[in-house]
Amino acid sequence: MISLIACIGKNRELGKDNKLCFHIKEDMDFFKRKTRHNIVLMGRKTYESIGHPLKDRLNYVATSTPDSLTGNVIPCVNVAAFLGNCREDIFVIGGASIYAQALPYADVIYLTEVDAGADADAFFPEFDKALYKRKVLKTGDNFEIVEYRRKNVYN
């Protein structure tokens, strides 16, 4: 199963200058709980902004220059081929271009939807919400953690 996981503002804002727009403890806790002991795929800029492989996860980094990667990560030079051929559960954790490339393969999208805007230079891609069943997992003061699960074409 391919899952995308992100925290976004009301205009799909993700980040600015390789930093997250929003820092919500419940979102971070949810992210850790969901991705721990799983495979994560991130872009090179996301990896560089984190600064190290994520603990207790198998870390893949999408890059066109695999020799430039440092740390205990596995390079991924073709996101579409990787996701199209993978038979394991994978969490795509950013950035914007990796989310856009992975969106056609997404079975589930976990979004922390913040009821606020932010100055951003990176945005989560638009997607057809009619293709997904929406389920609110948690409600907070200014946010909801939501699961979008792709509808079965036979339902």
Order of alpha helices (4+ residues) and beta strands (2+ residues): beta-beta-beta-alpha-beta-alpha-beta-beta-alpha-beta-alpha-beta-beta-beta-beta
